[in-house]
């Protein structure tokens, strides 16, 4: 699987420094697609103070009005959240996620969306219908 198929989606990010931290982590891992859904207003300088040498990634970041639009082209969606929810348990841990991703059909599956939503995951229907759910602790 190509890293170019992995999309990171932040759902309603509120802090520009968090966006910067995500961009920096993406840069370090060779990921290139960040999508923001309904972000709070932010300024590029604040983001780039954290995301050193990530100007190109920030320029390529796309903003969406809703989560469905941000994930419309995804063939596999991973939902992450910091809070556990008893009614909707995680479907696996990170090693089992890697195994699941390796079994996707074809040499180049379509985009894979990883949705981070630590505040509203329990209320977010798209998170619960994700192909894979895991908790970030």
N, C-alpha and C positions, 0 to 999 in steps of 0.2 A: 504494500500500500504506500502511496506517495504522500509525503507530508503536505503537499500542496492541496490535497483534498480535505484537510482538517480545517474546520472553521470554528473559531472561538466566539461565542455569543455571550455578551453580558446583558442581562435583563435589568433594566432600570438602575444602572450604576449611579451612585450619588456623589462619589468622591473622585475628583480628577487624579489624585495620587494613586488610587486603586487601578484606574485605567492605565496609568503609567506603569505600575508594577506588572500588570498583565502583559502589556506590550513588551516590557523588558524580558519577562519570562519567555514570551513567544519568540523574541529575537534570539535568545540563548538556545532555544530548542529547534530553531529553523522553521517556525510556523509563520504564515504570512497573512492570514485572513482574520481580521477582527470585525465583528458586527456588534453595534450598540443598539439596544432597543430602549427607546424613551429615556435617554440619559438626561441627568440634570445638566444645566449649562456648564461648560468647562472651558478653560482656556489652554491653548496648546503649550504655552510656556510652563504651566504647572505640571502638565503631563510629562513634558520632556526633561524636567528637572529630575524625574525618577527614571524615565525611559531614555537613558543616554544612547545616542547614535541610533535612535529609532524614528527619525523624521519620516523616512519612507513608509514605515508601517503605519504611522499616524495618518499620513496623507492618504493611504489606501483604505483606511477604516471607513466603513459605511454605517450610516444611521438609518434605523427603521422605525416605523410608527408602531408596529406590533410584532410579537414573537412569531406568529404564523408566517408573516412576510419574510422575516429574517431566516426562517428555516424552510422556506418553500422548496428549495432545491436539494435539501438534505435527504439522503437515503437511509441514514442511521443516525439517531439522536441519542446523545448521552446527557442525562440530567444530573446535575450535582447540587447539593445543598449542605449547609452546615448543621441543620437541625434534623434530627431523626423524627420519623412519623410512624407510629405503630400500625395504622391502617394501611399504609402504603410502604411496605418494607423495601429496602434496597434489593436490587436484583443480583448484586454481586459486589466484589471488591476489585481493586485495580488489577491484580493478576488475571481475574476472570474476565475483566473488560478487555484486556489485551488479547486473550484467547478468542473472545467473541469477535473482535475486530479482524483478527486473522482469518476467520472463517467467512467473511463477507464475500459474496460471489464476484467472480471476475478479477482480472489482474489490476484493474483501475476502477474501483467502485466510485459512484458519484460522491458528492460532498458529504462529509460526516460532521454534524453539528454538535459541539459540546456546550451546553448551556449552564452558566453559573448564575444562580439566583438564590442567594443565602437568606433573603428577607421574605420572599413571598412564595417559596416553592410549594408549600402546602396548599395554597390557593390557586396555583397555576395549573390549569388542566393540561397544557402541553407538556409540562414536566412529568405529570403522572402517566401520560401515554408515551413517554420516551421509550425507546427500544431498550435502554439500559439505565438504571438509576443507581447512583452511589453517593455515599455521604463523605464529605470532606471534613476530617476531624483534626 
